[in-house]
Amino acid sequence: MPLSPSSRRQFLAATAAALTGPTLLGRVALGSSGPAKPPESKGLKIGVASYSLREFPLDAALKMCQDMSVQYITLKDMHLPRTDPPETIRGNREKIEATGLTIMGGGVITWKANDEAEIRKDFEYAKAGGFPTIVCSPAPDTLDTVEKLVQEYDIQIAIHNHGPEDKWYPAPADALAALKDRDRRMGICMDIGHSVRAGADIVQSVTLAGPRLLDLHIKDLASKTDKDSQVEVGKGALDIPGLFRALLKADFAGHAALEYEINAKDPVVGMKESLAYERGVHAALVSGATS
């Protein structure tokens, strides 16, 4: 169940205190050399999908991430364009990493046609961008080709489900069925908002996916059936504490990426609130403060 308002306030207060400590103080100005990267915290890698900052160019988005004390990022191609030459992609990768951010992947990239040359271009892009994981939506008939390239490049792919409107992968179970008996580096990115709209239980889906759960898009909805009802994480109907508890139990090592799709022109206040709630829940679970 979602936390009560009083519990939610406690989580936010605990996180606000944490944000005034070494993690925030260890940040450096954008573009400086040799950034002091804070030590990786125990447990989940809570970060941001850069689509949340889609209205802003890369430099501004990076400064916003620093302001939010973000350590982990998944990149959308408006911030690291797939059409750029490899040397430009590598240069921007270095700029991103110089801020102290860890690149967890890129996407969502859609492969509609089984065209190996075109799909290969995206694996080359991922290689130049330093992506350990490509978050993707591959047409079912591309999967043999995708598997071949996963093995060649040693880059994971995580199939993103898009809810009832998705003709290929509405829910995590649909992507998992398509991946049966395939290379273990082929897994899923569970978008929890789209998953609940497709009727999935996001807590049970963690167990169902097991090691094929490679990535997460975190959001919250006021209504589990309305994709336009997104709110700040912790204000909606999704069971974030139950999800985080399941992820910790499963030793989930992927990216728990906030995908904040509302207030696109002024997202930072809502993103900070969402991240504070997530960090507070996580801290309480790791410390054993909740059952």
C-alpha positions in Angstrom: 0.0 0.0 0.0 1.2 3.6 -0.6 2.5 5.3 2.6 0.3 7.4 4.8 0.8 11.2 4.6 2.6 11.2 8.0 5.0 8.4 6.9 5.6 10.1 3.7 6.6 13.3 5.5 9.0 11.3 7.7 10.7 9.8 4.6 11.0 13.3 3.0 12.4 14.8 6.2 15.0 12.0 6.4 16.0 12.5 2.8 16.2 16.3 3.1 18.7 15.8 6.0 20.7 13.4 3.9 20.9 15.8 1.0 22.7 18.4 3.1 25.5 15.9 3.8 28.6 14.6 1.9 26.7 13.5 -1.2 25.6 17.0 -2.1 28.8 18.6 -0.9 30.9 16.2 -3.0 29.4 17.6 -6.2 31.6 19.8 -8.4 30.8 22.5 -11.0 29.9 21.3 -14.5 33.0 21.0 -16.6 35.6 20.9 -13.9 38.2 18.1 -14.0 38.5 15.2 -11.6 35.0 15.4 -10.0 34.6 14.1 -6.4 32.1 11.3 -7.0 30.2 10.4 -3.9 30.5 6.8 -2.7 27.9 4.5 -4.1 25.1 4.0 -1.5 24.0 0.5 -0.4 21.0 -0.8 -2.3 19.2 0.6 -5.3 20.6 2.8 -7.9 18.0 5.6 -7.9 18.5 8.0 -10.7 16.8 9.8 -13.6 15.8 9.1 -17.2 16.9 12.2 -19.1 13.5 12.2 -20.9 12.3 13.9 -17.8 14.4 16.9 -18.8 13.5 16.8 -22.5 12.8 20.5 -22.8 16.4 21.4 -21.9 19.7 21.0 -23.8 22.4 18.7 -22.4 24.4 21.2 -20.4 21.3 22.6 -18.6 20.0 19.0 -18.0 23.4 18.1 -16.4 23.3 21.1 -14.1 19.8 20.2 -13.1 20.9 16.6 -12.3 23.7 18.1 -10.1 21.2 20.3 -8.3 19.1 17.2 -7.6 22.2 15.2 -6.4 21.6 12.6 -9.1 24.3 9.9 -9.6 22.7 7.7 -12.3 21.2 8.6 -15.7 19.7 6.9 -18.7 20.0 9.1 -21.8 17.3 9.9 -24.3 18.6 10.9 -27.8 17.6 14.6 -27.5 20.6 14.7 -25.0 22.9 12.3 -26.8 21.7 12.3 -30.5 21.9 9.0 -32.4 22.6 11.0 -35.5 25.8 12.6 -34.2 29.2 11.2 -35.4 30.9 8.8 -33.0 33.5 11.3 -32.0 30.8 13.8 -30.9 29.0 11.1 -29.0 32.2 10.1 -27.2 32.9 13.7 -26.4 29.5 14.2 -24.9 29.8 11.0 -23.0 33.0 12.3 -21.4 31.2 15.6 -20.5 28.4 13.6 -18.8 30.8 11.4 -16.9 32.9 14.4 -15.9 30.0 15.7 -13.8 30.1 12.5 -11.7 27.1 10.8 -13.4 27.1 7.1 -14.2 25.5 6.3 -17.5 23.2 3.4 -17.0 21.9 3.2 -20.6 20.0 4.9 -23.3 16.6 4.8 -25.0 13.8 4.0 -25.6 14.9 3.0 -29.1 12.3 1.4 -31.3 13.2 -1.2 -34.0 10.2 -1.6 -36.3 11.9 -3.5 -39.1 14.3 -6.4 -39.1 17.1 -4.5 -40.7 20.4 -5.6 -39.2 22.4 -2.6 -40.6 20.0 -0.1 -39.0 19.9 -2.0 -35.7 23.7 -2.3 -35.8 24.0 1.5 -36.0 22.2 1.7 -32.7 24.5 -0.8 -31.1 27.5 1.3 -32.4 25.8 4.4 -30.9 25.4 2.6 -27.6 29.1 1.5 -27.7 30.2 5.1 -28.3 27.8 6.4 -25.6 29.1 3.9 -23.0 25.7 2.3 -22.5 25.7 -1.0 -20.6 22.0 -1.3 -21.6 19.9 -0.3 -24.5 16.3 0.3 -23.4 14.3 -0.6 -26.5 11.0 -1.6 -28.1 11.9 -4.2 -30.8 9.3 -5.7 -33.1 9.0 -9.4 -32.4 10.5 -10.4 -35.8 13.7 -8.4 -35.0 14.6 -10.5 -31.9 16.9 -13.0 -33.6 18.9 -10.1 -35.1 18.9 -8.2 -31.8 20.1 -11.4 -30.0 23.0 -11.8 -32.4 24.1 -8.2 -31.8 23.8 -8.5 -28.0 26.2 -11.4 -28.2 28.6 -9.6 -30.6 28.7 -6.3 -28.7 28.1 -7.6 -25.2 25.5 -4.9 -24.5 22.3 -5.7 -22.7 18.9 -4.8 -24.1 15.9 -4.1 -21.9 12.5 -4.3 -23.6 10.2 -1.4 -22.4 6.5 -2.1 -22.0 4.1 0.7 -23.0 0.8 -0.4 -21.5 -2.5 -1.3 -23.2 -1.7 0.7 -26.3 1.4 -1.3 -27.0 0.7 -4.0 -29.6 3.9 -5.9 -28.9 4.6 -5.6 -25.1 1.7 -4.1 -23.0 3.0 -5.6 -19.7 6.3 -7.1 -18.4 4.9 -10.6 -18.8 4.5 -10.0 -22.6 8.2 -9.0 -23.0 9.3 -11.9 -20.8 7.4 -14.4 -22.9 9.1 -13.1 -26.0 12.5 -13.5 -24.4 12.1 -17.1 -23.2 15.2 -19.2 -23.9 17.1 -16.2 -25.3 20.5 -14.8 -24.2 20.4 -13.8 -20.5 21.6 -10.3 -21.5 18.2 -9.7 -23.0 15.8 -8.5 -20.4 13.1 -5.9 -19.6 12.7 -2.3 -18.5 9.5 -2.3 -16.4 7.7 1.0 -16.8 5.6 0.8 -13.6 3.0 3.3 -14.7 2.3 1.5 -18.0 2.5 -1.9 -16.2 -0.3 -1.1 -13.8 -2.4 0.2 -16.6 -2.0 -3.1 -18.4 -3.2 -4.9 -15.3 0.2 -6.1 -13.9 1.1 -6.2 -10.3 4.5 -4.4 -10.2 5.6 -6.1 -7.0 4.9 -9.6 -8.3 6.5 -8.6 -11.6 9.9 -8.2 -9.9 9.8 -11.9 -8.9 8.3 -13.0 -12.2 11.1 -11.3 -14.1 13.9 -12.4 -11.9 17.4 -11.7 -13.4 15.7 -10.5 -16.6 14.7 -7.3 -14.9 17.4 -5.0 -16.0 16.0 -1.5 -15.7 13.0 0.4 -14.3 11.1 3.6 -15.2 9.6 5.0 -12.0 6.5 7.2 -12.0 3.3 7.4 -10.1 -0.4 7.7 -11.1 -3.4 9.0 -9.3 -5.5 6.5 -11.3 -4.1 3.1 -12.2 -6.1 3.2 -15.5 -5.3 6.7 -16.6 -1.9 7.4 -18.2 -2.6 11.2 -18.0 -3.0 11.1 -14.2 0.7 11.1 -13.4 1.7 12.8 -10.1 4.8 13.2 -8.1 6.1 9.8 -6.9 4.5 9.0 -3.5 1.3 11.0 -4.2 -0.4 8.4 -6.3 -1.8 4.9 -6.2 1.3 2.8 -7.0 2.9 0.8 -4.2 6.4 2.2 -4.3 7.5 0.9 -0.8 6.3 -2.6 -1.9 8.2 -2.3 -5.2 11.4 -1.2 -3.5 11.2 -3.9 -0.9 10.9 -6.5 -3.7 13.8 -5.0 -5.6 16.0 -5.0 -2.5 15.0 -8.6 -1.8 15.9 -9.6 -5.4 19.3 -7.7 -5.2 18.3 -5.7 -8.2 21.4 -4.1 -9.7 19.9 -2.1 -12.5 18.7 1.5 -12.7 15.6 2.7 -10.9 15.1 5.7 -13.2 12.6 8.4 -12.4 10.7 9.2 -15.6 8.9 12.4 -14.8 6.6 13.2 -17.7 4.6 16.1 -16.3 5.5 19.8 -15.9 8.0 19.4 -18.8 9.0 23.1 -18.9 9.5 23.3 -15.1 10.2 19.8 -13.9 12.8 20.2 -11.1 10.5 20.9 -8.2 8.4 17.8 -8.9 11.4 15.7 -9.6 13.1 16.8 -6.4 9.9 15.8 -4.5 9.7 12.5 -6.3 13.4 11.7 -5.7 13.2 12.7 -2.0 10.3 10.3 -1.5 12.1 7.5 -3.3 15.3 8.1 -1.4 13.4 8.3 1.9 11.6 5.0 1.2 14.8 3.4 0.2 16.7 4.6 3.3 14.0 3.4 5.6 13.9 0.0 4.0 17.7 -0.4 4.0 17.9 0.6 7.6 15.1 -1.7 8.6 12.7 1.0 9.6 9.8 -0.6 7.8 8.5 -4.1 8.0 
